[in-house]
Every structure is written in structure tokens, then in C-alpha cells.
């Protein structure tokens, strides 16, 4: 169940990161409300996941996969560029997440 909670937390994390850009410095009401709800949802579900997972594993996976999702969706939604350096970084993050998951015994 911890991995399901962590997966939900990652979705909230991506929503929070993308939403922060849409708020335009928290000057737009509805994007701001949705961004704050995403932040709260992400922290709550991360907390549920950390009941079972080590914080070193759960938090690192949350931020790592959240970062990758944010970059990919940022490119699709906000037309941000994905450079070769970003692709190498994605591979390193994914490799690290896989190794952490193996180390966690999951």
C-alpha cells in the first residue's frame, strides 16, 4: 500500500510544480487554490507512504519521479525544451529510483 500512496503523492507533486507556474506568483485564484490543494495532498499521501517506507527511499523517489514528470509535462504544456543534458539526467534519476526500490526490498 505504501507504493500506491507514494504513486499518488508523486501525481500531486507534479500537479503542485506545474500549478505553481500557472499561478503567476499566486496572483490567479483558481490555479493558486489547486496548487495549494496539490501540495497538501502530496504531503499527506507522502506521509502515509512513509509509515512503511524509509524516508530516504520515499522522499527521494517522490522528488525524483516528480521532477521527471514535471519536466516532461512542462515540455508538453509550457513548451519547455528537453535537451540532451536533461535526457541524461532523467536516465540517472530513473536508475537511482530503480536502485532505491531494489535496496528497499520492494
N, C-alpha and C positions, 0 to 999 in steps of 0.2 A: 504494500500500500504506500510505502514511503516514496517509491519511484513514481507512482501516479501523482502523489501530492507534488513532488518535485517537478514533474512534467507540467502540471497546471501552473505552478509558480513561475516556470520559465515562460509560459504564454503570457502571464500577467506582466512579467519583467519586460518582455518585448513590447507589449502594449504601453507600458509606462514610458519606455525610452522613446518610442515613436510618438506617443502622445505629447511628451514634453516639447518636442519640436512643433507640434501642431498648436500648442497653447500660445505661441508667440510671446514668451515671457510671462505666462499666466495672465494674459490680458483678454483672452477669449474664454467665456464662461463654460460652455459645454465641453470643449476639449480639456479644459482645466479640471472639471469635475470628473470626467472619465479617466484622466491621467492619475488623479489622486486616488480614485477607486482602484485602478490597476495597481498602483503602488501598495495600497493597503492589502489587496488580495494577494499580491505576490509575497509580501512579508508574512502574511498569515499562513498561506499554504507552504511557504518555505519552512516556517516554524513547525508545522505539522510533520513535514518530511524529516526535520532534524531531531524529532523524537527518537527516530531509529537510526538515521544516518549520522556519521561523524560530520561535524561542522566543516572540517577541512575538505571533505568529499562533496557534501551537499552544496555548500556555498560556492565552491569553485566550479562545479558543474552548472549551477544556476547562472552565475555570471558569464561563464564561457559560452554555453549554448545560447544564452540570452543575447550575448554580443554578436554571435554569428547570425542569429535570426534578425537582429536589428540591422546589421549591415546588409543582409540580403533584401529585407523588406524596405530598408532605406533606399536601396538602389531602385527597387520597383516603384515605390510610392513617391519618393522625393528626387528620383533621377540622379542619385549619388553614384560616383564611379567606383567600380570594383577593379582595382589594379592588380598586377601580378604579385606585388608585395602583400596585398590583402589576401590573395588566394593562398599564398604560402603560410600566412598567419592562421587562416582558417584550418589548414591541414594540421598545423601544430596544436591548435586548440582541440580539434577533434581527436587527435592522437592522445593528447593529455586526458581528455574525458574518458576515452576508452581505457586507458591505463588506470585511471582513478576508479572506474567502475570495477575493473578486474581486482584491484587492490582492496576494494570494499567487500569483495566476495559476493558480488551480485550477479 
